[in-house]
Amino acid sequence: MTTISFDKPLEFDRNRFRDLDDFQNYIVLKLQASELSFAHRSVLDERLEEAENNPDNFTTFNELKKSIKRK
C-alpha cells in the first residue's frame, strides 16, 4: 500500500468518495483551484515565452508519445 501525505490539510470528509477515482478527481480539482506561487508563475511564463519565440525547438506531447517504444 502507498501512503500519501500532504503539507497542508485538504479538509475533506473521507466518506464522500465512492472510489479512488473519485478521490483523485477531487485532489486534481483542489490543486487546480489553488494559486501558483510567484516563482512557479515566473518559470511557466519563461517557458511559454521560449515556446512562442522558438516553436520549432520543441516536441509536442503527441510526438513524444509516438517516440516512446514499449518493450
C-alpha positions in Angstrom: 0.0 0.0 0.0 1.2 3.5 -0.8 0.9 6.3 1.8 0.2 9.7 0.5 1.0 12.7 2.7 0.3 16.4 2.1 2.0 19.5 3.6 -1.3 21.3 4.0 -4.6 19.8 5.2 -7.1 19.1 2.4 -10.2 19.5 4.7 -12.4 16.8 3.3 -14.9 14.2 4.6 -13.4 10.8 3.9 -16.8 9.3 3.4 -17.7 11.5 0.5 -15.8 9.5 -2.1 -17.2 6.4 -3.9 -13.8 5.1 -5.0 -10.2 6.0 -5.7 -11.0 7.7 -9.0 -13.5 10.0 -7.2 -10.8 10.9 -4.7 -8.2 11.6 -7.4 -10.6 13.8 -9.2 -11.2 15.7 -6.0 -7.5 16.2 -5.5 -7.0 17.4 -9.1 -9.8 19.9 -8.8 -8.4 21.1 -5.4 -5.0 21.6 -6.9 -6.3 23.4 -9.9 -8.2 25.9 -7.7 -5.0 26.8 -5.8 -2.8 29.7 -6.7 0.6 29.2 -8.1 3.5 30.9 -6.3 5.3 33.8 -8.0 8.3 31.6 -8.6 6.1 29.0 -10.4 4.4 31.6 -12.4 7.7 33.1 -13.5 9.1 29.7 -14.6 5.9 28.9 -16.6 5.9 32.4 -18.2 9.6 31.9 -19.2 8.7 28.5 -20.8 5.7 29.9 -22.6 7.8 32.8 -24.0 10.5 30.4 -25.1 8.0 28.2 -26.8 6.4 31.1 -28.6 9.8 32.5 -29.7 11.1 29.1 -30.9 8.2 26.9 -31.9 10.4 24.5 -33.9 12.6 23.8 -30.8 10.0 21.7 -29.0 8.4 18.3 -29.3 4.7 18.1 -28.9 3.2 15.7 -26.4 1.8 13.5 -29.2 5.3 13.4 -30.8 6.8 12.4 -27.5 4.3 9.6 -27.0 4.9 8.3 -30.5 8.7 8.3 -29.9 8.5 6.1 -26.8 8.8 2.5 -27.5 7.4 -0.1 -25.1 9.1 -3.5 -24.8 
